[in-house]
Amino acid sequence: MASLNKVQIIGNLTRDPELKSTPKGTAVTEVGIATNRKYKAESGEQREEVTFIDVTVWGKTAEVMAQYLRKGSSVYIEGRLQLDSWDDKTTGQKRSKLKVIAQSFEFLDSRQKPDPVNNAPENQYQTPQQLAGQMQSQQTQTRNDVPF
């Protein structure tokens, strides 16, 4: 019988990504994602439910995520579910945790909000498109600085 293990999440980061490396040098980062669900209760009252999801990201994807995303960033993540199980060292009980292993992600923040006081971006990261534009302008400046 065929099976499918695929997850798609849209939400906001609950903390800054922290980039780490395995002993063999593979990049890994753990992030938390908060997703919201609005619904109407039986009483007719509007309610909101927040779900917190732990996500593990590996390799180059982890490096890019740690470089460009910050707490509060909107992100779309595709991945798979993984169940981790272990024995609790203090109680001896068997523990388990369901998490998402990210395979890809997309930035959802449309643009940075300017900081009117310092005339700087509110967020301290830039999207890949913004970086590409900066690199292009730097290359143009470098070509124009050649003395011949």
N, C-alpha and C positions, 0 to 999 in steps of 0.2 A: 504494500500500500504506500502511496506517495505521502510525503509530509512537507510541511512548510513552516519555517521559523523565521518570520520577518516582522519587524517592528518599525513603525513610522511615528515620530514624535515631533510636535511643534511646541516649543515652550521657551522659558527664560532660564538662563543659568542662575543658580542659587549661590554660587561662589566663583571666584576666579579660578581658572584651570591651573593646576600645579603640575608642571612637567617633571617627570622623573625618568630614570633609565634603569633597565634590567642590568644584571651583571654582564651580560653579553653586549650591552649598548643599545638595545631596542628602546625607543621612546615610548612612554606610556603616560597618560593623564587620566585622572578620575574627575568627573564633573557631576554636578547635580542639576537636574532639570525640573522646573515646576510647570505643571500644566493646569489650566483652569477649566472647569466645566460649570456652566450656568444652567440652572433648571428651575422649574416651578414646582414647589412642594404641593402636597395634597390640599393644604390650606390656601393655596393660591399665592403664597409668598414666594418672591424670587430668592433663590439661594445660589451660593457659589461654593464649589468644592475644589480644593487644590490637591493635586497628587504630586508627590515628590518621587523622582526616579533617579537612581544612580546609573551612570553611564561610564564605561571604560573605553578609552580610545587608544589605539596602538599605532606605532610607526610614524610616517610622515604626516598622517592625518592628525595625530596627537600634537606634533610640533606646530602645525599650522593653527590648530585650535587654541593652543596655549599662547601663541604669538598674537592672535587677532581678537580673541573673545575675552570678555570681562564679565563680572557679575552683572546680571540684568540684561545681557545681550540676548536678543531673540535668535533662535536657531532651529533649523529643521534637521533632524537626525534620522538616518536609516540604519538599521542594524538587525541584530538577532538577540533573542533571550538566552541567558545562561544562568543555571542554578549552581551556586557555590555552596558546598556543604563542608562543615568542619566540626570538631569537638571543642566546646568551650573549655579553656584551660582552668578557669576558676570554679565552674560548677560541674564540669564533666558531661554536660548535656550536649546532645547533637543539635547543631544550629544550621540554618540555611538562609540564603538570601538570593532573591531573584533580581538580576540586573540586566542591563542592555550592553551588548558589545557593539559599538558603533563601527559601521563599515564606510559610511560617508556622511557628510553634513553640508549644509548650505547656510550662508549668512542671510538673515532676514531683516536686519536693521537697514532701513532704506538709506539713511545718511546720518552723519554725526550732527548733533545740535551744537551750535557755537556757544562759547562761553563769553557773554558780552563784557565781562569785567576784564578778563585777560586777553580777549580776542584770540582764544585758542579753543580747540575742540573740547567738548565736555568729556567725551570718552578718550582714553589715551591710546586707542588702537586705530588703525586705518584698514579699510577694506582692501582686498587685492587690487581692485580697479584703481583706487587712489594711489597705491604704491606704484603700480605700473605707470600711471601718469607722471609721478614724480621721477621715476627712473628714466622715462623718455625725455623729460625736460633736462635732466642732469646730463644725459648723453648728448643732447643737442648743444648744451653749454660747453661740454668738453670738446666737441668737434669744432666749435667756433673759437676755442682758445688755442688751437694748434697754430704755431707761428708761421707756417708756410702755406 
